[in-house]
Amino acid sequence: MFNKTILMLKNKLMILSDNDLVYKCLDSNYLISSLAREELVRRHPISLDIEDTILISVIDKLSIEQIYELVTSNVDSKLSSLAILKLKKIFDYYDKVNGIDSQKDKIYLLK
């Protein structure tokens, strides 16, 4: 029964436009929003007519693996560029937590 529900939801999400799918990622229903996020990452939409603040809130809901998949895709889109910024923030945070000075690492890598 649960698999049938997931299949029906995935089919409904597949026919949505990219802009509507972004808004489904922000749905209050966890199942719908997680399936919408998976579909959004799978599509790699190029042209989105949505404000950056909404896209940033969608990227904040993505897992690290999904953000990495958006970054490594060779698609030049607004969503990918915002995902790159989010990934840089994550790396900077962990560098700060671990006490790693990025300048020392750069010098070490150059040697």
N, C-alpha and C positions, 0 to 999 in steps of 0.2 A: 504493500500500500504506500509506504514512504517513497519507494523508488518511482512509483507511478506519479506521485506528487512532484518529485524533483524533475522528472522528465517533462511534465506539463509546464512547470515553471521555466525550465530551460528553453522550451519551444516558444513560450510567450516572450522571453527575453531576446531570443534570436531575431525576432521580427521587428524589434524596436529600433528606432534610429539611434545614432550615436549620442545625440544630445539627450534623448529620453533615457537612454541607458545610464548616463552619468547621474541623472536624478534618481534612478532606481538604486544606485549604489549607496545613496544616502537614506534609503528607506528605513523605517523603524523596525521592520521585520528582519531579523538576523538572517534567516534562510534566503530571503529574496535579495538582500543586499550582498551577501557573500556570493551567491550565484551571479549577480550582476557584475560584481568586481572581477570574477573569473572570466566572464564574457568580455568585459572591457579590456582586460589585459590580452586576451586571445585576439581581439580585433585589431589592436594598435591603431586607434582612430587618428587620422591625420588632421582633418579640419573639424574643430569644435568651436561653436559659437557660444561659448560659456565663459563667464568671468573667471579670472584666475583664483579668486578666493574660494569659489565652489570646487574648482579642480584641486586646489591644495587640500581642502577638507576630504576629498575623495582619496587623494594620495596618502593622507594621514591614516585612512582606514585600511590601506593595503598592507599586506605582509611584506617582510623584507625580500622574500623570494619574488613576489610580484613586482616590487619596485625594481629589483635587479633585472628582471625580465624586460621591463619597459626600458631600462637604461641600455641594456645590451642589444636591443632590437635596433636595426639600422633605419629606423623611421624617424624623420625629422618632424616632430610635432610639438605642440605646446605642452601636451601631457608628458612626453618624454623629457623635455627640457625641465619641467617642474620636478619630475622624478629624479633627475640628475642632481638638482639642488637639494632635494630631500636626502638623497644618498650621501652627499657631501656633508650635510648636517649630522647624519648618523655617524659617519667616520670621524668628524671633528669631536663629537660627543665622546666616543670611545677612546680617542686619543687623549682627551682631557681627563677622562676617568682613570685611564691607565698611566697617566703622567708622562706620556710620550711627547717629547718636543719634536714637532714636525721638521724643524730646521736641522736638528741633529740627524734625523733619519735621512733627510735629503743629502746631507753631506756624506753620510755613511754609504748611501747607495751610489754616490758618484765615485767613491774610491775603488 
